[in-house]
């Protein structure tokens, strides 16, 4: 983690300051009262410390502080988890302003944030040490991270396994809690599906039933219309087809004198062909359309069943096939969620996978803890602390956590 840049505007006595910091060790020196602590105060403020109107330079409306950092992997994970993700390689930008009324606003990577979020992120960014102030080593997560960094341990896979286990455990607990409700819902869906399965509605069937019903209900009228049209076109004296045939013959007899008559005769030939096709279709309808009271009654009954069920389930009749499919899908999902044996097996498998991975991390930590304890203890002997001892302890937890099986 590296602080790259700070920008101050109208902060305390500073009108404007742009401070670029290079990699490596940086020292700020100056006499007492030169303003060194102002930079520390500004850094604390942009990292979520409490501020009030007193930090605004006299005569200004507001002060503004920005700080730019290079982000480490833990910081990027925090940003991702909290909705402030940045592009790979992009710096982390924190900004905070306070006005003369004491109102504070904060931003992380350009998105509005709270002072609490700045403070949470600060734990991953900066340690501010004084004579009697040291921060990181009071936080178990920071101590654990120091050991993990020393041992080159990554917990990304462990965290993923922990999330999987927690999800499966939550699904199991929810299923246990909802057993009574799930049973009632399952019974309701089974009854509704049973009713619609008796009808067995098919997509598009409602429209087809209505079309068939219309034909059967008006069968005699359709037959009469077809026969009347046939009589007018072909069977009457003279019929339309006969009249068109005569017209064609008359034009053809004179087309050697007037060529245009030949063209008109061809047009009429096309019309005659269409009339003959129409006569053929009408004859087919007249011969095959039947008055069938029994079939009409059966259609009436089926349409009545569609209407009755659509009213019962408050939907349009044509929506019944879709309702049936949706209920069957919902029932299948309920059956899966109510399968406690499967959920228990899933939770158990996830827990075992988590514990296996966590035990390996614990083993690596234990080895690293011994090496680190020995190395620091040896270093202490040469620092005027002869007989001093440094010890890293692993304290077992009752339940696995995202970071493993122990606190450090």
N, C-alpha and C positions, 0 to 999 in steps of 0.2 A: 504494500500500500504506500502511496507517495502523494503528498500534497504538492500540486504543480503550480497553482496560481491562486491569489486572493485579490479581490477587488472591493474597496471600501468607498462608499459615497455618503458624505454628511454623517459620519459616525463620530460621536463625542466631539473631538476638536479637529478631526480630519475631514477636510472638504472632499478630497479625491486622492485615492491611492490605488495604483496597479502594481502588484508585487508578483513577479515571476520567480519561481524557485527552481533551481537546477537539481538534478539527481545528486544524492550524496548527503553529507553532513552539512547543515547550515546553522550558523550561529548569528544571533542578533545581539549586538552590544551597544552600550550607551550609558550615559550617566543616569542617575536616579531622576525620574521625572521626564526623561526624554521621550517616553511614549511606548516603551517596549511592551508593557502590559496591555496596551490598547489592542495590539494585534492578537494577543491571547484571548482577550475579552471578545473580540470580534469573531475569532474562530469558535469559541464556546457558544456564542449566540447563533452562528450559522449551523451549529451542531445540536441545536434544540434547547440550549439553556434559556432560563427565564429572562425576559427583557421587558423594559418599560419605556415610557416616553423620554426618560432622562438620558437615553443613549442617542437621541436625535440632536445633531449639531444646532446650536442656537441660530435662529433665523431660517432654518430649513423646515420643510413640510414632513419629510420622512428620511430615514436612513436606509441604506441598502447594502447588504454584504453578500458576496458570492465567493465560493470556494470550489476549486476544480481538483479532482483527485484521479489518479490511475486506480482502476477498480480491480481488486483481487477476485479469485473464484468465489470465496465465501460471500463477498459483497455482491457479486453478480447473482448468486443464488437468492440472496435476500431481496434484491431488486426484482427478480423474476417472480418470487413468491408474493410480493406486495404490489405488483402492477406497475413497476417503474423500469421495466427492462430497457436496456440500451443496446445499440448495435455493437457487434464484436469489435473491440479495439477503440470504441468511443470512450472518452473520459466521463467520469461521474461529475455532474454539476449540481451543487447545492446553492440555493439562493433564499435569502430571508430579508423582509423589510418590516420596519416598525414606524408608525406615524406618530404625530404629536398627541394623538388621543390614546396612545398605547396599544392601538390595534396592530396585530401581527399577522403577516402572511408568509407562507413558506412554499418552496417548490423543490422537487427532486426531478432532475432531467426534464425540466420544463412543465411537469405535471404538478398540480396543486397537491400539497402535502400538509400534514399537521406537525406541530412542534414535537409531539410525541413520536411521530415516525422519524423525524430528524434525530431525536435522541436515541431511538432504537438502532438506527443506522450508525450513529456515532460510535457505538460500542465496537463496531467492526472497523472503524476508520482511524481513530486517534486515541492515544493515552496522554493525558496531561498530568505531569508529575510535579509535585512541590516537595517542600521539606518533609511534610507529613502526609502527603497525598499520593497514593498509588491505587490504581483502579482495576486494571485487568485481572490481577491475581486474586481479586475478591470474587470474581465471577467463575463459577464452575465450568461454564462452557468455554471460557477463554483459556483456563488452565488445561482443559482437555484438548483444545485446539493446539496449544503449545506442544503437548506431548505427541499429538498426531502429526504435527508438522516435523518434529524431530525424528519420528519413526517413519515418516513418509507414508502415513496411513490416510487413505481417502474413504469417506463414509457415504459416497453417493449411492452405491449399490445397496448398502445397508438401509439407507433412508427409503429407497424405493421398495425394498422388501418389507420394511415396517409399514409403509403406506398400504401396501397390498394386504398385509395381515390385518391392519386396522379396518380396512374396507370390508374384508370378509367377516371379521368379528362383528362389525356394525350390522351387516346384512343378517347374520345369524341372530343377533339380539333383537333386531326389528322383527324378524320372522317369528321368534318366540312370543314377543309382545302382541303381535297381530294375529295369533292363531285363531282366536274366537271370531274376530272380524273377517279374517280371510275365509273361514269356513262358511260364514253367512254369505259372503260375496260369491264364493264358489257355487253354493247351492242356488243362488239367484241366477247366475249365469247358466248353470246347467239346465235349469227349468226353462229359461228363455230360449236357449239353443235347442232344447227338445221340442218346443212348440214350433220354431221356425224350421227345424229339420223335417217335421211332418209335412210342412208345406213345400219344402225344398225349392225355394225361389231361385231362379237363375237370372243372371244379368241380361237385361233386354227382354225378359219374358213378359213383363207387365205391358209394354207397348204392343208386343205381338198378340197377347190375349185380347187386348182392346180392339186390335185390327180384325182378328178372327171373329170376335163377338159382333162387330159392326157388319161384317159380311153375312153371318148367319141370321142376324136379326132382320136384315133387309134382303134376304135371299130372293124372295119372290119379286120384289121391285127391281133387283139387279137383272133377273132373268127377263122380265118384261121389257126393261130398257134395252137389253141386248137384242132381243127379238124385234123390237120396234125399229132400232137402228138398222138391223140387217134388212128388214123389209124396205126401208127407205133407200138403202144403198144398192141392194142387189136383187131383192125378190119382188119388188113392186113393179108396176107397169105404167110408165117407164121408171126404172131404177136409176140411181145416180151413176153407177158404173156404166150402164147401157147408154145413158145420155153422153157421158164423156167419150165413150167409144165412137158414137156417131159423130161427135165433133171432130175427133182425130181423123176419121175417115174423110169427112168433108174437106178438111184442110189439106190432107195429103193429096186429094184429087186435083187441087188447084195450085200446089206448090211449084209446078213447072212454070206457072205464069208469075206467081208471086213467091220468091224464095223465102220471104219472111214467114209465110204460112208453114213452111217446113219446120222453122225454129219453134213456132208456137205449138205445132203438133208434138214436138219432142218434149216441151214443157208439160203438155197434157198427158203424155205417156208416163212421165214421172208421177204426176198426180194420180193417174189411174193405178199405177203400181202401189202407191200408198193406200188408196182406197181398197184395193184387193187385199193388202195386208191387214187393214183394219177389219174387213169382213171376216177374214180367217180368224183373227183374235176374238171377235164378237161371237162367232160360231162356237169357238172353244169354250168361252165363258157360258154361253147359253146351254151347252151340252153338259158341262161339268159343275155348274152351280146347282146345289141341291137345297131344298128346304128340309132341315134336319132338326126337329124340335128336341130330340134327346141330346144331341151334341150342344145345342144352344143352352139347354138346362145345365149341362155339365160345366160349360164355360161360366154361366151365371154363378154357380156354386164356387168355382175356383176364384173368380173375381171377388166374390163376397168374402172369401177367406183372406185374400190379400188386403182388402179394405179393413176388415175387422182387426187384423194384426197391426196394420199401419196405424189405426186409431189407438190401439192399446199401447203401442210403443212410441206414439207421437212423432211419426215421421211420414214422409210421402211414400206411397206404395212402392215406387220404383227404387227407394232406398233400402228396402228390406234385404236384398242380397248382400249389400255392403254392411248392414248392421250385423248380419249373421257372421260374416267373415271377421268383423271387429270383435265380436263377443268370443268367437273361438280363439282368436289370438290372445285376448285378455285372459281367458281361462287357462290357456297354455302357460302364460307368464305367471299366473297365480299358482299353478301346479308346481312350477319350478321354484318359486319363492317359498312355497309351503313345504318343500322337500327338505326337512330338517337334517336328514341323514347326509344328503349331498352337501348342504351348507356346513355341517359340522366337519365333514371330510375336507372341504375346501379350507376352512379356518385352520384345521389341524395341520394340513400340508403347508399352508402359508406360515404358520407359527414355527414349524420345524425348519423350514428354509431360512427364516429369520434367525433362529437360534444358532443354526449351523454357521451362518455367515458372521454372526455376532461373536461366537466363540473364537473364530479365527482372528477377528479384530482384537478380542481380549488377550489372546495369546501373544499377538504382536505388541500390544500395549505393555503387557507384563514384561516382556523381554526388553523393550525400549525403556521402561521405567527403571529397571535395574541398571541399565547402562547409563542413563541420564543421572540417576542418583549418585552413582559411583564417580562419574566425570565431574559433577559439580562439587561433590564432597572433596575430591582431590584438589580442585581449584581453590576451594575455600582455605585449605591449609596454607597456601601461599599468599593469602590476603589478610593475614593477621587474625585469622579465625581458627587457630590450631585446635584440633579436637572437635571442631564444628562438624555437623552432619546434615546433609540434605537428603530428604527421602520423598519419593513419589509413591503414593498409595492409591490402589484401585479399590473403591468401595462398591461392593455388589448391590444391584438393584433388585427389587422384588419382581418387577416386570420388565421385559425388554423395551428399550426406547429407540428412537430413531438414530441415536448416536451409539447404541450398544447396550451392554449388560452391566455397566458400571459408571460411577462418577469418579473423577480423578481429583 
